Amino acid sequence: HLMRAVVPMVYIAIDLEQHKTLDPYKPFRARSSIMKQFSFFLFLFVCAIISTAAHDDDKEAIVTCGSVIKLMHVESGGRYFLHSPNTSWSSNGGSGQRSVTLVEEKSDPD
């Protein structure tokens, strides 16, 4: 339905450039073919724009609960790693919190 609304306006614009007055709903056969081609390429162009916009959104990853992420210190060229040893904050096991420190060498998988 959208293409039928757009096509007559394009016919009128073409006819005004040629200084002719033609009924936009009764075009010549050649004009009909040209307009079908124009409409097809316009449709492809709009689809390309929509797919490009959708593709740009895919570049941003969403971090949720359970996601695995890797943090790197950019200025050092990635030489430093996060280290989280199994430490207990109190004698009865603590609150379950862990300490995270920055180390220069990756020593263990923690």
Secondary structure, DSSP 8 states (H G I E B T S, - for coil): -HHHHHHHHHHHHHHHHTT----TTS--HHHHHHHHHHHHHHHHHHHHHHHHHHHHHHTS----TT-------GGGTS--EEE-----SSTT-TTS----EEESS--S--
